[in-house]
């Protein structure tokens, strides 16, 4: 084991925390397998060999967006051939047979906040059991400005019509340098963190993301994770951290996506740095299914879900499939030597597939 990995292991075994410098140094670590093994050990302390997944559907109701961020291939404008808006009936039809719906879209120029509330209410009327995880902090902020409500009022209204969690998008990377170049009109770190802080206070847990593999540095990735760790110390409201590998599409920000090695290092370092986050998600849509499977032995304990028809990363030409069957998810988790555990949107265990016999889970202490 390298001197750095040995020191990292000793710090973590003694219940200590990694510093910014140690996090940055780990990105330069040449012993990839040693790094992965250490992150796997830390993951196993909490989750043993569990690999979580969820039967979910992603719904991106419209790609119309008032912003035009340089990194984004998804957003469109009225009149363009790729612009779309789903009808309420189309949205409802996508909710059949799943446990969780995940709703994220552009900042729509004309749909009102009331319309989005009605969308959630209609989903709950048709599917009372479904759990709704919806709207990034950027969308929440936009609703509050359009409807002249406080963030708290927006979240309480959404909660009243069925929202149970916020997705982690919109964080991009908490670097002012990158923000100025790639998304100058989108909120920065302080506002994103404040909205999640308010959500947590209202009892709405959330996820968090990091968009990596464009022009950010390793230092900026680590700083991003440390800002999340700090808020988590305060609120304990984050469920998971999800590094999103940037899909370059036609944006010309970069010509190719981050390598599998960068993907695995980012997952492993997240597990080691984010000692107060229960879940680290290897998102198969951006990482690809094979790398996501390997990531389950590099510190990740979750690979998201069936998803249905993701449109944000696929607008940027992601070459992963549009949807994944439950059997395929189970296979990817088993191939990694892990035990598939179906979960709900809030990470309650629903079913453990620990052999050919399917069993209901014994709850694992968090
Ligand atoms: O904020 C946009 C990212 C995010 C690209 O909470 C891109 O479980 C890669 O919120 N390549 C929205 N990423 C997606 C989101 C999400 C996704 C998965 C799981 C969860 C969760 C939430 O998608 C945006 C942005 O960071 N994004 N374009 C792209 N070309």
Boltz pocket constraint, residues with backbone or C-beta under 6 A from the ligand:
constraints:
  - pocket:
      binder: B
      contacts: [[A, 71], [A, 72], [A, 73], [A, 74], [A, 104], [A, 136], [A, 166], [A, 167], [A, 168], [A, 169], [A, 170], [A, 171], [A, 172], [A, 207], [A, 208], [A, 209], [A, 210], [A, 211], [A, 242], [A, 244], [A, 245], [A, 246], [A, 247], [A, 248], [A, 249], [A, 283], [A, 286], [A, 312], [A, 313], [A, 316]]
      max_distance: 6.0
